[in-house]
Amino acid sequence: MPRQKKYPDELLDRGARMVADSGRPIAHVARDLGIHHETLRKWVRKAEVDVGVRKDLLSTEEREELKALRGEVRELRRANDILKSASAFFAAELDPRRTK
């Protein structure tokens, strides 16, 4: 279960917009809004990636897709392990002289 967020998304969105629009330092905007400057810095960075300003990080959509693909790979590996075990079991049933 994900942990509860300390700051609402609306507040962080507003802070990221304020940083982008005003050009003020992140620390000053964070102090004005009463949030931690590192939290706002991460949110600004995420907003820059989602808009396309930064190309060095994954966007929110890409992160969600990567998470889904990793889950799918995990399930496929699990299914492969089950199938390998089942095939070894049935092979042993068909040929009792076969060693594992």
matplotlib code that plots the C-alpha trace (Angstrom):
import matplotlib.pyplot as plt

x = [0.0, 1.5, 2.2, 0.0, 1.2, 2.2, 1.2, -1.8, -1.0, -2.8, -0.4, 2.6, 1.2, 0.6, 4.2, 5.7, 3.7, 4.8, 8.5, 8.1, 6.1, 7.9, 11.4, 11.9, 14.1, 12.5, 13.5, 11.7, 8.5, 8.6, 9.0, 6.1, 3.9, 5.0, 6.4, 9.9, 12.1, 13.3, 9.7, 9.0, 12.2, 11.3, 7.8, 9.2, 11.5, 8.6, 6.6, 9.5, 9.8, 6.1, 6.0, 9.1, 11.6, 13.8, 14.7, 17.0, 14.3, 11.2, 7.9, 4.9, 3.4, 6.7, 7.1, 3.6, 4.3, 7.6, 5.9, 3.2, 5.8, 7.9, 4.8, 4.0, 7.6, 7.3, 4.1, 5.6, 8.7, 6.5, 4.4, 7.5, 8.8, 5.5, 5.5, 9.1, 8.2, 5.2, 7.0, 9.7, 7.1, 5.2, 8.5, 9.4, 5.9, 6.3, 9.9, 10.7, 14.4, 15.0, 16.9, 16.1]
y = [0.0, 3.4, 5.8, 8.8, 12.0, 14.9, 17.6, 17.6, 17.3, 20.6, 22.5, 20.9, 21.7, 25.2, 25.5, 24.0, 26.5, 29.4, 28.3, 28.0, 31.3, 33.5, 32.3, 32.5, 30.0, 26.8, 27.4, 30.8, 29.4, 26.4, 28.7, 30.8, 27.8, 26.1, 23.0, 21.4, 22.7, 19.2, 18.0, 21.0, 20.5, 16.9, 18.0, 20.7, 18.2, 15.8, 18.6, 19.6, 15.9, 15.6, 18.8, 17.8, 20.4, 17.6, 14.6, 12.9, 11.4, 9.2, 10.8, 9.8, 7.8, 6.0, 5.2, 3.7, 1.7, 0.4, -0.6, -2.5, -4.2, -5.2, -6.7, -8.6, -9.9, -11.1, -13.0, -14.5, -15.7, -17.2, -19.0, -20.3, -21.7, -23.4, -24.9, -26.1, -27.8, -29.4, -30.7, -32.2, -33.9, -35.3, -36.4, -38.3, -39.9, -41.1, -42.4, -43.5, -44.3, -40.6, -38.6, -35.1]
z = [0.0, -1.0, 1.8, 2.2, 0.5, 2.7, 0.2, -2.1, -5.8, -6.5, -4.2, -5.9, -9.4, -8.4, -7.0, -10.2, -12.3, -10.1, -10.5, -14.3, -14.8, -12.4, -12.7, -9.0, -7.2, -6.1, -2.5, -2.4, -3.9, -1.6, 1.5, 0.3, -0.1, 3.1, 1.5, 1.5, -1.3, -2.3, -2.7, -5.0, -6.9, -7.7, -8.7, -11.0, -12.6, -13.1, -14.7, -17.0, -18.2, -18.8, -20.8, -22.8, -21.6, -20.2, -22.2, -19.8, -17.6, -18.1, -18.3, -16.2, -19.0, -19.7, -16.0, -15.9, -19.1, -17.6, -14.4, -16.3, -18.5, -15.5, -13.9, -17.2, -17.3, -13.7, -14.4, -17.6, -15.7, -13.0, -15.7, -17.4, -14.0, -13.5, -17.0, -16.6, -13.3, -14.8, -17.9, -15.7, -13.5, -16.5, -18.2, -15.0, -15.0, -18.6, -18.3, -14.7, -15.6, -16.5, -13.8, -13.0]

ax = plt.figure().add_subplot(projection="3d")
ax.plot(x, y, z, "-o")
ax.set_aspect("equal")
plt.show()
